[in-house]
């Protein structure tokens, strides 16, 4: 099956960017590829609620000679495939088909480390209990990313929960981004390497991006669908990825946005989604999933020493200590800010690395959400978001904040 690549954009010399794809509708009346019968392309077919997705997908495949990609059965009903625009128009006209949209690229946003753990006061959290003794936070966190190092000695990876929605076999990280995110969320408190915000929380690796940090919206939806199917076990999901698009405020129904529809369903099932705002120095309203109201969108703080007040020298990249990171997206869709510059965390093959980006800020918040969930079982995503914002502070210098709105800075000292 032909696959359009997703790419990771750099945010400075040591930064990786993970972004989600634009979600323009692929309807017969607005077919961007031109005249019917032109070259095949990747599509996502969304069926009406309650459809027997597997049976319908197989029936469509038989009728039109399609090679199926993912089949979605939980967050949405539908499937991904490759077909020509004329076939896409024919499929969309069938009874039971809600809409058909072009599949589009997504990319990674990057970064995480101990200065961030210090800055959000995770070392003061009684639930995190960071003291060099391996006592694990009893929460499950899905990392929807490039996979995770399944054997990293500093991570508590739930191997039975691993899912590969991308190319290749298994959910092993062959890039490093997903392992880095996982470490910021939950690296073990074991006196070696680094420690995460919620030490030892169980990590469910959900691979949706390739070895070069690229993928498709259909792959990301596969990951969300998997999380929704396991919503009785997974409390938190981190998506340090994003791309073009916007929020119509209607869970994707009005603008044919399958990823939004899937996230809405997973959130309704009880999973709290934390996402990166993006690394493009622009309004987050132009990026999805950052623009969605149902998620917790995180911008990045430049912090080089783990303490407020500013004045620390920059380390891995040029920026000003204790200010809004110069690459971070901003705007009304941002819900909270967290450290995202020169973050040290776990990487693939049992190693460690230092990265910068809103991808690194988001897992601090996912870790904070995990700490809250550990002591508030059954809390809804809305309650988790409210708690995180309620305990956050304004103890940072917003002189460089592009939108002149001082986002609350994550603080988990009382969790």
N, C-alpha and C positions, 0 to 999 in steps of 0.2 A: 504494500500500500504506500503510495506517495505521501511523504511527510514534509510539511513546510517547517523549517527550523525556527526555534526560538533562540534568542541570543541574550547574553548577559552583558550589560553596559557598564563600563567602568565609571566610578565616581571618585576621581583623583587617582594618584599613583598606586595606592594600595587598596582600592575599592572595587567591589564587584557589584553590579546592579542586576536585580532580579525583577522583571516586570511582567504584568499579565497582558493578554492580548486584547486588541480592540474587538468589539462585538457587533460589528455592522451586520444588519440582517441580510440574509441571502435569499430574498424572495424573488419570485418570477418577475414582479413589476419593478424591482430595483436590483437587477442582476449586474454586479460590478464587472464581471468578466466579459461582458459583451454579448454577442449574438449566440443564440442556441446552437449547440453542436460544437462549440469551441473546445479547447483542451480540457481534460479532466482536472478537477481540483478537489480539495478536502472540504467536507461538509459535516455539519452536525444536524441531525434530524430529531426534533423534539415532538414527541407524541402527546396526545391529550392525556390528562391525568387518568390513571386507572387502566391504561392499556397494558396488555400482556407484552411487555417490551421485547422479550426474547423471541416470542412467536412471531410478532409483527416484523421485527428486524429480519428474521430468517425468511419470512414470506416476501418481503421487499427485495432481499438479496436474490432469491430464486427468480422473482419476476423480472428484475432489471439486470441480473448478472453482476451484482455488487460484491465486493470483498469487504466484509464488516471489520471495523476497527474495535472500538469499545461499545459495549451494550450497557446502558444505564437503567437501573431498575429500582433505585431507592430515592435519591434526591430529586431526580427527574426520570421520566420514562422516555427512552430514545436510544439513539446509537450514532456512531460516527462512521463515515465511509468516504470513498473517493468516487466521484461521478462527474459527468459533464453537466454544464448548466441546464441543458435541455432535460436531462434526466432529473436534475434537482427540481425543476419546475413541475415535472410530472409527478414526482414523489410528493411534493408539497400539496398538490391538488387532490391527493388520495383522502378518503374518509379516515378520520382518526389522527391525522397529522396536524399538529398545532402550528408549527412553522419549521422552515429549513433555513439555516444560516451558514455562511462560509466559516470554515475553521481558520483561525488566525494565530499568529505567533504570540508567545509569552516569553519573558526574560527574567533574570534574577536581579535583586537589589542589594546588597551585601553588608555584614559586620557584627562582632560581639566580644567581651572580656572582663577580667577582675576589677579594673577601674570602674566599669559600669556596675558590677555587683556592689562595690563599695558605695557608689554614688546614689543608688536607689535604696541603700540601707538594708540590703538583704542580710548582711552580717548581724543586724540587730533583730531580725525576725525570729520569734520563738518557734515558728513552724519550720523555717529553714534550718535553725539550730546549727549554724556553721561553726564547728569547733574542731575539725580534723578527724571526727569520728563518722564513719559511713552509716548514717541513719537516713533512710530514704523517704522522701515525701511520697505519700500514697495517692498519686494522681496519674492519669494517663494523658499524654500529650502527643498528638499527631504532628509530625513535621512533614508538610507537603512541599517537597523541594527536590534536590538532586539525589535523594537517597541519604542514608546515614551509614557511617562505618559500623557494620554490624558487630565487630569484635573489638571496638575501641575500649581499652581498659578503664577509661574515665567516664564511660557512659553506661546507663542501665537500659539497654536496647531490648525491647520486647520482640524477639525474632519471630514469634508466632503471629505477630500482628503486622509484619512487613508486607508491603504491597508494591508491585511494580506496574505502573500505568504508562511507562515509557518504553524505549527500545531495550533490547538485551534481556538477560535473565536476572531475576532477583532485584532486591532493593538496595544492593550495595552501592555506596557513594563512590562514583568515579570522577568527581569534580572537586569536592571539598566544601562547597557552600552549605549543603544540608547538614553535614557533620558539625560545622562551625555554629550554625543556628542551634542545633541540638545541645551543644555544650553550654551555650549561654543560658538556655532554658534550664538545664538540669545536670551539668557535669557533677560527678560524685564529689562528696566532701571526704576525700580519702588521703589527704596530705600529699598528693602528687598532682602534677599538671595544673589544672584550674578548677574552680568551683562555680557551679551555676546558681541562678537565683533560687531555684527550687531543687536542691541537690537530690539526685537519684530518682526523680520522677521517671516513670516508665515512658520511654520514647517509642512511638509507633512510626517506623520509617515508611513514608509514602512517596515513592519516586515518580515524579511527573516531568522531570527535566533530564536531559542527556549529559554526557561527559563534558560537553562544551557549554552547559548551562542553558540549553535551549529546549523548546518543546512546543506543544500546541494547546490551545484552549481545550480541545477534546481530552487531552491527557490530564489537564488540571481538573476538569469535570469528573473524570474517572476517579481521581483522588478524593474529591469532595463526596462523590457517590459512595465510595468505600467508607469514608468517615461517617457519613450519615447511616450507613448500614450497621455501624458499630457504635452508634450514639449511646447505647446502654453501657458502654465501657469507657469511651473517650470523652473526657470533659473539655479539653482545650485543643484547638488546632491552630498552628502557626503557618501563615502563608507569606513568606518573604519573597513575593513575586508580584508582578503587575505589568500592565500595558495600557494601551489607549482604550478609551471608552468613557462612559458617563453613567450616572445613576438616574433612572427615570422615576425613582421613588415608588415603584410598583412591582418590585421583585421580578423584573425582567419581562413581564408579560406584555407591556406596551411597546418595548423596543426590541423584542425578540432576543433577549440576553440569557442564554442558557446557563452561564456560570452564575449569574445573579439568582436565577430561579433555584439552582442547586444549593447555593449558600443559604438562601432563605429557608429551604426545607431542612437543611442540616441544623441551622440555628433554632428553628422551631422544634427540632428533636432534642435540643438541649446542649448542643456543642457551642462553646464560645470561640469565635474566630478572631484571631489577631493578625493584622496584615501590615505590611510596610507601606508608608506613604509614597515612596518613590524617590529617586535620586536625580531629578531633572530640574531642580530649582524653579518649579512652577506650581500652579495651583493643583492640589490633589484631586480636584473635581474632574480633571482630564485623564485620570488614571483609574483603572479597575484592577482589583477589587477595592482599592483605597476609597473610591467615591461612594461605596455602598453604605447605607445607614446601619445595616444589621451587623457590621463588623466593628472591631476596635482598630482604628487607623492610627499609626504611630509615626511621628516625625523624629528626627535625630538631633541630639545635643552633642556639641563638641566638648569633651571633657578629658583632660589629659592626666589628671592625678586623683580622680575619685572623690574630690571634695569641692564644695562650692567656693565662691569668692573670686575665681579667675586668677590670672597672672601666671599660670603654669606654662612652661615652654611646650610648644608643639612637639610631637614625637614622630609618628609614622607618616603624617601628611600635614600640610600647611593649613591651619585654621586658628581661630582665637578661642582660648580656653573659656569654658562656661558660657558659650553663646550658641545660637542656632547654627547648626552645621551648614556650611556654605553650599552644599549640594542638595540639601533636603527639600522635598516638596512641603507645601504649607497650605493654609486655607481652612475654610469652615468645616471641611470633612475630616480634619485631623482631630482626634479625640484626646490624645495625650502625647507627651514627648518623653524620650528615654535616651540614654547614652548610645551613640552610634558611630563614634570616631575612634580609630585605633584600638579596637576591641580584640583581646586575645582569647582564643577559645580552641576547642578540639577541632581536628581536621581529619582527613582520611588517612588510612594506613597507620593508625595509632599515633599520629603526630598532632602538632598544634600550629596555629597560624594567627596572624593579626590582620584584621580586615576592617573596613569602614563602610558605612552606608545605612540606610533605613532598614535594610535586611538584618542588621546587627541590633538596631534599636528595638524592633518588633519582638524578638525572643526574650528580651528583658521583661516586656509586658506580659508575654505568654507565661513566663516563669512566675510573675506576680499573680497572674490569674490562677495559676496552679496552686500557689500558696493559699489564696483565698478559698478556692474550691476544696482544698484539703480539710479546711475547718468549717466549711459551709456546704456539706453534701446536699445535692439537689438544687443548688442555686441556679437560677436561670441566667442565660447570657446577659440579659438586661441588668440583672442584679450584680453580676460580676463587673460589668462596665461601670455601673454607678459606684460600686465600692472602690474600684481603682481610681476613678476620678475624684471621689470624695476624700481619699487619703493622700492624694498627690499634693505637691507644694508648688509655690511660685519662686522657689529659691534658686533662680538662675538669671543671668543677664540677657535680656531680650533686645539689646541694642541693635543686633543684626537680623532680627526677625522680620521677614519680608512683608507679612500681612499685619504687623502691629497688633496682633492678638497673642497674648502670652499664654501658650498652652500650659496646662498643669504638668509638672514633672513627676514621674512615677516615684512613689515612696512606699516601701512594704515593711517598714520597721514594726508596725503593729500587727502584722499578719501572723 
